[in-house]
Amino acid sequence: MSLRQRPSSSNPPSTSSSETPIPPPSPPSKGALSQALESTAHLANLLPTGTLLAFQILTPIFTNNGVCDSATRYMTVVLLVILALSSFLACFTDSIKSSDGQIYYGFATFKGLWLFDYPAATAAGPLPDLSKYRLSFIDGVHAVSSVLVFVSVALKDKNVTSCFYPTPGHEAQEVLDIGPIGIGLICSLLFVIFPIRRHGIGYPVTRDR
């Protein structure tokens, strides 16, 4: 009798141990955070290729891999301002394709597209109506959004944050962690509402261009 009661008494603890690994509510929060970070990282694709490449190459050099003094910190500020300005101006550039298949780039104005690489002296193919490429309100939205995207990318860069905030406090660290994600979500919403139609310098050219 006693030998039969022992296995029955040993079975309940095994069932209790199998019921303990039930709580799976924590992975979803981490997955949501990682998706938010990935969406912010994908926003870098909205920046001009040359600007993003220059940022990735020059930032470690100007910041001395995150260890800045007064001189390197000042040069880093100048670099970030120049790159942000290039992101802003690139939103006003556009490209067209002539009848002979050549692609020409220009700068959008209130009257139309001003081509700066079109050989007017040579017999080039006819161009489409340049007045269709004039400036609009959406161009301003894209320009401001591109600058904000660049700011969010810069705030997520380890060298930049270590240069300007080597030992951030608790509140500063919260701003550095949450700020780029908030900017990224707002800019992604703006780019969905106002999609990019221009294909300027640093952006791919579609077949219809």
N, C-alpha and C positions, 0 to 999 in steps of 0.2 A: 504493500500500500504506500509506504513512504517513498519507494523508488518511482512510483508512477506520479506522485505529487510533485517531485522535483522538476521534471520537464515542464509541467504545467505552470509552475512558479517562475521558470526561467523564460518562458515565452513572452509575458507581458512587458518586461523591460526592452526586449528586442523590438516590439511594436512601437513602444514609446520613443526609442531611438530613431526608428524610421519616420516617425511623425515630426521630429524636430526640424529637419531641413526644409520646412515648408515656406518660410517667408521670402518670396521673390519681389517685394515692392521696390527695393533699392536700385536694381539695374535700370529701370526705366528712366529715373532721374538722371543717372549718369549718361544714358544714351541720348536723352534730350539735350544735355549740355554739350555732348560731343557733336551732335548734329548742328547745334547753334554755332559752335566753333568752326565746324567744317563749312557752314554757309558763309561765315565771315571770311574764311580763307579763300573760298571760291570767288569772293568779290574782287580779289586781286586781278582776276581775269578781265575786269572792266577797265583796268588801267591800261594806258599805252604800253606796248611791249618794251620800248626803249626806256621809258621812265622806270618801269619795274625792274628791268635788268640793271640799270644804273644804280638804283637803290640797293639791290642785292650785292652789287660788286663794291660800290664806294662806301657804303655805311660801315662795314668792318674796318676800312682803312681810316676814314675820318674820325671814327669814335675810338680808334685804337683798341678794337675788340671790347668796347664797353668801358674801358678805363680812360676817362677823359680828364684833362686839365682845363684851365681857362681858355687856352688857345684852341684846342681840339673841340671844345664845346661850342665856341663861337663859330668855327668852321662847319660844324655839324648843323647848326641852325641855318647858316647860309645855304648849305646843301639841301636841306629839307625844304626851304622856301623856294629854291630854284626848281626842285622836282615837283613841288605842289603847283607852281606856276605853269610848268610844262604840262601837267595833267589838266589844268584849267584851259590852257590855250589849245591843246590837242582836241578838245571837244568841239571847237569851231573850225576844224579842218575837215575837208571832205575830198572825195576822189570821183572822177568820172572816166568813162571809157569812150574813146573816139570810135569812129566807124572802122578804122584800120586796126583796132584791138589794143591801141596804146592807152595806158592808164596815166592820168595827169592828176596832180594834187593841187589843192587850192585852199584859200581861207574864206570862210563865209562872211559876207558883209550884208548890210541892209538892202543892197541893190541886187545881190546875187553872189555867185562864187567867183573869187578872184584867183586865177591860176597863176602860180609863180614858177612853174616849170614847163609851161607850154611854149614851144618854139614858134613864135608868131612869124618870124622871118622865113621859116621853111614852109613847104607845102604839106602841112599835116592834114589828117582826116577831119571832116566836119565834126563839130561838137554839138551836144544836145543843148537845150535851152538852159543857160546858166542862171536865169532869174528864178528858177524853181528851187535853187539851193540857198536862198536868202536866209538870214537869221530869223529865228523864231523864239518864242518863250521857252520851248522845250530845250533848246540849246543851253539857255541859262540854267535850267534845272539840272541838266546833265553835267554842266561845268561845276556847279556847286557840289553836286553829289560826288563827282570824281575827286574833288579836293577832300571831301569828308571820308571817302573810301581810302584815300592815301593816308589821311591822318589815322584812321583805324589800323591800317597795315603798319604804320610807323610805331603806333603804341603797342602793337603786339610783337615788335622786334626786340629781341633780348639786348642787342647792343645799344639801341636808342634808349630804352628804359634804364639800363645800367649806367648810361652816360649822364642822363639828367636826374635820375632818381636811384642813386646807388643803394641807399637804404631807405626805401619808402616806408612810411608809417602805415598803420592799419587802414585808415580812411583813404590814403593815397593808393594803396594796393587794391582796395575795392574799386576805386575809379579806374585804375589800369586794367582790371579784370572785366568789369562790367561795361565800361564805356565803349570799347571797340565793338562788343557784341550788340549793344543798343544802336550804335551808329550803323553797323552792318545791316541790321534788320530794317532800319528806316530807309537806308539807301536801296536795299534790295526791293522794298515796296515801291519806291519812287521809280526804279528802273522797270518794274513790271507795269506800273501805270503809264509811264512815259518811256516806251521802248526806244532803243538806240536805232536811228535810221541812217546816220552818217557813218561813213567808212573812211576816216581820215588817216593821218600819219600814225602808224603803230597799230592800226586795226586791220583785220582781214577785209578783203574786197570780195563781194559776192559776184555771182555770175552775171547779174543784170547790170553791173556797173561797168 
